């Protein structure tokens, strides 16, 4: 009996994979990936990171070898983190002309001028106490004083060859301060990728091992965001855009897909999502134990981040995934 409603075919195509690819809503593109690297002093250093299997701390000469693959796979860019020899309360190596990142930038740009290089701007890797700024006698981070140092670091990186400045410290007002400092040095064409929604997350632990930047006291919850909040992400991102952010970011990615979606719907800015160290290492550990298959898990994870609204994906799986997608 005809109910009067038109016959509706099932939406899921039961045909070949070739046809399914034609109607796939979300696709991954290596040119939208950013691969993070940890750079350290020395020569011929390729030191395994215990908590991040298949990731390493590289000396600059070894990093340059690795970047051949980045170029060959058409990876969109790299993100550099420094592992310095010297740490102090003022994070002095972070803004030194001879700092590890400044030296690495010059070497990378000499050999691979076409690779887009993003530099993380934060003090935690370089401070003796492991916090993201200048601390007072009670152990609290001094927001306004820290801004001066973040601006100094940003200018130093830009002059050394950084293509994008990415402040991750979560100090209030840092995007405005950095933008003004860059503009004052005639670096107005250097974009800022702001860690606009960076949550105080348990998924950062392997990174802290890799970069040797665990806080020596307290935690970072006073300046990173509460993972219970999503409205706060809207507010923080709006403030960063008003201050001059060119690209916004959500970090971590997997537990914050709803935040990625909301920000993409709310703001007309390129949006990056950071698939962080803990998310990477969970899959590595599960695959090693035989609990899941690594290849499909990686592609599903990265696709979910893209599907949520990310334009750019920062992931330690960038090289691995690009090879799978060839």
C-alpha positions as CSV (number, residue, x, y, z in Angstrom):
1,X,0.0,0.0,0.0
2,X,1.4,3.4,-1.0
3,X,1.5,5.7,2.0
4,X,2.0,8.8,-0.1
5,X,5.6,9.2,0.9
6,X,8.3,8.9,-1.8
7,X,10.5,5.9,-1.7
8,X,13.8,6.9,-0.1
9,X,16.9,4.9,-1.0
10,X,19.4,4.2,1.8
11,X,22.1,6.9,1.9
12,X,24.9,4.4,2.5
13,X,26.3,3.3,-0.9
14,X,26.6,-0.5,-1.2
15,X,29.0,-0.3,-4.1
16,X,32.7,-0.3,-4.8
17,X,35.3,1.6,-2.8
18,X,36.0,3.7,-5.9
19,X,32.5,5.1,-5.9
20,X,32.5,5.5,-2.1
21,X,35.6,7.7,-2.5
22,X,33.7,10.0,-4.9
23,X,31.0,10.8,-2.3
24,X,33.2,10.8,0.8
25,X,32.5,14.0,2.8
26,X,35.8,14.3,4.6
27,X,39.3,13.7,3.2
28,X,42.7,14.0,4.6
29,X,45.4,16.0,2.9
30,X,49.1,15.9,4.0
31,X,49.5,19.5,2.9
32,X,47.3,20.4,5.8
33,X,49.4,18.5,8.3
34,X,52.1,20.0,10.6
35,X,54.8,17.7,12.0
36,X,56.3,18.6,15.4
37,X,60.0,18.1,16.1
38,X,62.1,18.4,19.3
39,X,65.5,20.0,18.6
40,X,68.5,19.8,20.9
41,X,72.1,20.8,20.9
42,X,75.0,18.6,19.7
43,X,75.9,16.6,16.6
44,X,74.6,13.3,15.3
45,X,71.9,13.2,18.0
46,X,68.8,11.2,17.4
47,X,67.7,10.3,20.9
48,X,64.5,8.2,21.3
49,X,61.7,9.6,23.5
50,X,60.7,6.7,25.8
51,X,57.1,7.8,26.2
52,X,56.6,8.6,22.5
53,X,57.6,5.6,20.5
54,X,59.2,6.4,17.1
55,X,59.7,10.0,18.1
56,X,63.1,11.5,18.8
57,X,65.1,14.5,20.0
58,X,67.1,15.6,17.1
59,X,70.3,17.7,16.8
60,X,70.1,20.1,13.9
61,X,72.1,18.0,11.5
62,X,69.8,15.0,12.1
63,X,66.7,17.2,11.8
64,X,67.8,18.4,8.4
65,X,68.0,14.7,7.2
66,X,64.5,14.1,8.5
67,X,63.1,17.1,6.6
68,X,63.8,15.5,3.3
69,X,60.8,13.2,4.0
70,X,58.7,16.2,5.0
71,X,59.4,17.8,1.6
72,X,58.9,14.6,-0.4
73,X,55.6,13.8,1.3
74,X,54.3,17.4,0.8
75,X,53.7,17.9,4.5
76,X,52.3,21.4,5.1
77,X,54.9,22.5,7.6
78,X,56.8,21.7,10.8
79,X,56.5,22.9,14.4
80,X,59.7,23.3,16.4
81,X,60.2,22.8,20.1
82,X,63.6,23.5,21.7
83,X,65.3,21.3,24.3
84,X,68.0,23.7,25.6
85,X,71.3,23.1,27.3
86,X,70.7,25.9,29.8
87,X,67.6,26.7,31.8
88,X,67.1,29.7,34.2
89,X,64.3,31.6,35.8
90,X,64.2,34.1,32.9
91,X,64.3,31.4,30.1
92,X,67.2,33.3,28.6
93,X,68.1,30.8,25.9
94,X,64.6,31.2,24.4
95,X,65.4,34.7,23.2
96,X,69.1,34.4,22.6
97,X,70.4,34.9,19.1
98,X,72.3,31.7,19.6
99,X,69.5,29.7,21.1
100,X,68.6,26.2,19.9
101,X,65.5,27.3,18.0
102,X,67.2,30.4,16.4
103,X,70.1,28.2,15.3
104,X,67.8,25.5,14.0
105,X,65.7,28.1,12.1
106,X,68.7,29.5,10.2
107,X,69.9,26.0,9.3
108,X,66.4,24.8,8.1
109,X,65.8,28.0,6.0
110,X,69.3,27.7,4.4
111,X,68.5,24.1,3.2
112,X,64.7,24.1,2.9
113,X,63.5,27.6,2.3
114,X,60.1,26.4,1.0
115,X,59.2,24.4,4.2
116,X,56.8,26.4,6.4
117,X,58.3,26.6,9.9
118,X,56.1,27.3,12.9
119,X,57.8,28.1,16.2
120,X,56.1,27.5,19.5
121,X,56.5,30.5,21.8
122,X,56.5,29.6,25.5
123,X,59.0,29.7,28.3
124,X,58.3,26.4,30.0
125,X,61.0,24.5,28.0
126,X,63.6,27.1,29.0
127,X,62.8,27.9,32.7
128,X,64.4,26.2,35.6
129,X,61.0,25.8,37.3
130,X,59.1,24.5,34.2
131,X,56.4,27.1,34.3
132,X,55.3,29.1,31.2
133,X,56.4,32.5,32.5
134,X,58.1,34.6,35.2
135,X,57.1,33.5,38.7
136,X,56.9,35.5,41.9
137,X,58.1,34.5,45.3
138,X,54.9,32.6,46.0
139,X,55.2,30.6,42.8
140,X,52.5,32.4,40.8
141,X,53.1,33.3,37.2
142,X,53.3,37.1,36.7
143,X,51.1,37.6,33.6
144,X,52.1,41.1,32.6
145,X,55.8,40.7,33.1
146,X,55.8,37.5,31.1
147,X,54.3,39.3,28.1
148,X,57.5,41.3,27.7
149,X,59.5,38.1,27.4
150,X,57.0,36.4,25.0
151,X,57.2,39.4,22.7
152,X,61.0,39.3,22.8
153,X,61.1,35.6,22.0
154,X,58.6,36.0,19.1
155,X,60.7,38.8,17.5
156,X,63.8,36.7,17.9
157,X,62.3,33.7,16.2
158,X,60.8,35.8,13.4
159,X,64.2,37.4,12.7
160,X,65.8,34.0,12.6
161,X,63.4,32.8,9.9
162,X,60.1,31.6,11.5
163,X,57.2,31.7,9.1
164,X,54.5,31.5,11.8
165,X,54.7,32.4,15.5
166,X,52.6,30.2,17.8
167,X,52.2,31.4,21.4
168,X,51.2,28.5,23.7
169,X,51.7,30.0,27.1
170,X,48.0,31.1,27.6
171,X,48.9,34.4,29.3
172,X,46.2,37.1,28.9
173,X,47.0,39.7,26.3
174,X,49.9,37.9,24.7
175,X,48.6,38.0,21.2
176,X,48.3,41.7,21.2
177,X,51.7,42.2,22.8
178,X,53.3,39.9,20.2
179,X,51.5,41.5,17.3
180,X,52.6,44.9,18.4
181,X,56.2,43.8,18.9
182,X,56.4,42.1,15.5
183,X,54.8,45.2,13.8
184,X,57.3,47.5,15.5
185,X,60.2,45.5,14.0
186,X,58.6,45.6,10.5
187,X,57.6,42.0,10.8
188,X,53.9,42.7,10.2
189,X,53.6,39.9,7.6
190,X,54.5,37.2,10.1
191,X,51.2,35.5,11.1
192,X,50.3,34.4,14.6
193,X,48.8,31.0,15.2
194,X,47.4,31.3,18.7
195,X,46.8,28.4,21.0
196,X,43.5,30.1,21.7
197,X,41.8,27.1,23.5
198,X,44.6,25.2,25.3
199,X,43.2,23.0,28.1
200,X,44.9,21.8,31.3
201,X,45.0,18.3,30.1
202,X,46.3,14.9,31.3
203,X,47.3,14.1,27.7
204,X,50.4,16.3,27.7
205,X,52.5,14.0,29.9
206,X,54.6,12.4,27.1
207,X,55.4,15.9,25.7
208,X,56.7,17.0,29.1
209,X,59.1,14.1,29.1
210,X,60.2,14.9,25.5
211,X,60.8,18.5,26.2
212,X,61.9,18.1,29.8
213,X,59.4,20.8,30.9
214,X,57.4,19.4,33.8
215,X,56.6,22.0,36.4
216,X,58.9,21.7,39.4
217,X,56.1,22.8,41.7
218,X,52.3,23.3,41.4
219,X,50.6,22.9,38.0
220,X,49.4,25.0,35.1
221,X,45.7,25.1,35.9
222,X,45.8,28.7,36.9
223,X,46.5,29.8,33.2
224,X,45.4,26.8,31.1
225,X,41.7,26.2,30.6
226,X,39.4,23.9,32.6
227,X,38.4,20.9,30.5
228,X,34.8,21.3,31.8
229,X,34.3,24.5,29.9
230,X,33.4,25.2,26.3
231,X,31.9,28.6,26.5
232,X,35.2,29.8,27.8
233,X,36.8,28.6,24.5
234,X,34.5,31.0,22.6
235,X,35.5,33.9,24.8
236,X,39.2,33.2,24.7
237,X,39.2,32.7,21.0
238,X,37.2,35.9,20.4
239,X,39.8,37.8,22.5
240,X,42.7,36.4,20.6
241,X,41.1,37.3,17.2
242,X,40.5,40.8,18.4
243,X,44.2,41.0,19.4
244,X,45.4,40.0,16.0
245,X,45.4,36.1,15.8
246,X,45.5,34.9,12.2
247,X,45.0,31.2,13.0
248,X,43.2,29.8,16.0
249,X,43.9,26.5,17.7
250,X,42.3,23.9,19.9
251,X,44.6,21.7,22.1
252,X,44.2,18.8,22.7
253,X,42.1,17.5,19.8
254,X,40.3,14.1,20.6
255,X,38.6,15.1,23.8
256,X,37.7,18.5,22.4
257,X,36.1,17.7,19.0
258,X,33.0,19.6,20.2
259,X,35.1,22.7,20.9
260,X,36.7,22.4,17.4
261,X,33.2,22.2,15.9
262,X,31.9,25.2,17.9
263,X,34.9,27.4,17.1
264,X,34.7,26.6,13.4
265,X,31.1,27.5,13.3
266,X,31.6,30.7,15.3
267,X,34.7,32.2,13.7
268,X,35.8,32.8,10.1
269,X,39.5,32.0,10.8
270,X,41.7,29.1,9.8
271,X,41.5,26.6,12.7
272,X,44.3,24.2,13.8
273,X,43.9,21.3,16.1
274,X,46.8,19.8,18.0
275,X,46.7,16.0,18.1
276,X,48.9,15.9,21.2
277,X,51.5,13.5,22.6
278,X,49.2,11.5,24.9
279,X,46.7,10.9,22.0
280,X,49.6,9.7,19.9
281,X,51.1,7.5,22.6
282,X,47.8,5.9,23.5
283,X,47.5,4.5,20.0
284,X,51.1,3.4,19.9
285,X,50.7,1.5,23.2
286,X,47.4,-0.1,22.2
287,X,48.8,-1.2,18.8
288,X,51.9,-2.7,20.5
289,X,49.7,-4.7,22.8
290,X,47.6,-5.9,19.9
291,X,44.5,-4.2,21.2
292,X,43.9,-2.4,17.9
293,X,45.5,-2.0,14.4
294,X,47.5,1.1,14.2
295,X,46.9,2.1,10.5
296,X,43.1,2.3,10.5
297,X,43.1,3.8,14.0
298,X,45.3,6.7,12.9
299,X,43.3,7.5,9.8
300,X,40.0,7.3,11.7
301,X,41.4,9.6,14.5
302,X,42.8,12.2,12.1
303,X,39.6,12.1,10.0
304,X,37.5,12.7,13.1
305,X,39.6,15.9,13.8
306,X,39.2,17.0,10.2
307,X,35.4,16.2,10.2
308,X,34.9,18.3,13.4
309,X,36.2,21.4,11.5
310,X,40.0,21.5,11.7
311,X,41.7,23.1,8.7
312,X,45.2,22.2,10.0
313,X,46.1,19.2,12.0
314,X,49.3,19.2,14.1
315,X,50.2,15.6,14.8
316,X,53.2,13.4,15.6
317,X,51.5,11.0,13.1
318,X,51.8,13.4,10.2
319,X,54.6,11.5,8.4
320,X,53.1,8.1,9.1
321,X,49.6,9.2,7.9
322,X,51.0,10.9,4.8
323,X,52.7,7.7,3.8
324,X,49.4,5.8,4.2
325,X,47.6,8.3,2.1
326,X,49.9,8.1,-0.9
